[in-house]
Amino acid sequence: MSSMQVKVETLRAHASLWESHASDAQEAAGLIAPAVGRGSDFGWLAGEAGVEESFNAWTEAMDQALADAQKCCRYIAAALTSTANDFDTTDQAVATDMATLDEMI
């Protein structure tokens, strides 16, 4: 196995790790989704004390942050996979070119 293949497999392993992080963020978003915007559930007195607004602001911010985390993690995973694929293609093209040159000797 050449060092190029090892690096490509490392890129793919890291891509898988980032995809896993995206899945974790998705799972966390699913857990808080039922509570997003539900600050009124704390009741009238809590609403008067500002709990409703604070809770809603926090849950909405967390929901958005987790959505952004999913997108970013999936983007990084796709970029690493794309880079690995590009290395594979380049490695194959160089091998083909070298084989062509060998035939010319």
C-alpha positions in Angstrom: 0.0 0.0 0.0 1.5 3.3 -1.0 1.5 6.3 1.3 -1.1 8.0 -0.9 -3.6 5.2 -0.3 -3.0 5.5 3.5 -3.7 9.2 3.3 -6.8 8.6 1.2 -8.1 6.1 3.7 -7.4 8.5 6.5 -9.4 11.2 4.7 -12.3 8.7 4.3 -12.1 7.8 8.0 -12.2 11.4 9.0 -15.1 12.0 6.7 -17.0 9.2 8.4 -16.2 10.8 11.8 -17.7 14.2 10.7 -20.8 12.4 9.3 -21.2 10.8 12.7 -21.0 14.2 14.3 -23.7 15.4 12.0 -25.9 12.5 13.1 -25.2 13.4 16.7 -26.3 16.9 16.1 -29.4 15.7 14.3 -30.3 13.4 17.2 -29.8 16.3 19.7 -32.1 18.5 17.6 -34.7 15.8 17.6 -34.6 15.7 21.4 -35.1 19.4 21.9 -37.6 19.9 19.0 -40.7 19.2 21.1 -39.7 22.0 23.5 -38.8 24.7 20.9 -41.1 27.7 21.4 -43.0 26.1 24.2 -42.1 28.6 27.0 -45.7 29.2 27.6 -46.0 25.7 29.1 -44.3 27.2 32.2 -47.5 29.0 33.0 -48.7 32.6 33.4 -46.5 33.5 36.4 -43.4 32.2 34.7 -44.4 34.3 31.7 -44.7 37.4 33.8 -41.2 36.8 35.1 -39.7 36.5 31.6 -39.2 32.8 31.7 -41.3 32.2 28.6 -39.3 34.6 26.4 -35.9 33.4 27.7 -36.8 29.7 27.2 -38.1 30.4 23.7 -35.1 32.4 22.8 -32.7 29.7 24.1 -34.5 26.7 22.5 -34.8 28.5 19.1 -31.1 29.4 19.3 -30.2 25.8 20.1 -32.4 24.5 17.3 -30.7 26.8 14.8 -27.2 26.0 16.2 -27.8 22.3 15.9 -29.1 22.7 12.3 -26.0 24.7 11.4 -23.8 22.0 13.1 -25.4 19.4 10.9 -24.8 21.4 7.7 -21.2 22.2 8.6 -20.3 18.6 9.6 -21.9 17.2 6.5 -20.0 19.8 4.4 -16.7 18.8 6.0 -17.5 15.1 5.4 -18.3 15.8 1.8 -15.2 17.9 1.3 -13.0 15.2 2.8 -14.6 12.5 0.7 -14.3 14.6 -2.4 -10.6 15.2 -1.7 -10.1 11.5 -1.2 -11.9 10.8 -4.5 -9.8 13.4 -6.3 -6.6 11.8 -4.9 -7.8 8.4 -6.2 -8.5 9.8 -9.6 -5.2 11.6 -9.8 -3.3 8.6 -8.6 -5.0 6.4 -11.3 -4.4 9.0 -14.0 -0.7 9.3 -13.1 -0.4 5.5 -13.1 -2.0 5.3 -16.5 0.3 8.1 -17.9 3.3 6.2 -16.5 2.2 3.0 -18.1 1.8 4.8 -21.4 5.3 6.2 -21.0 6.7 2.8 -20.2 5.3 1.4 -23.4 7.1 4.1 -25.4 10.6 2.9 -24.1 
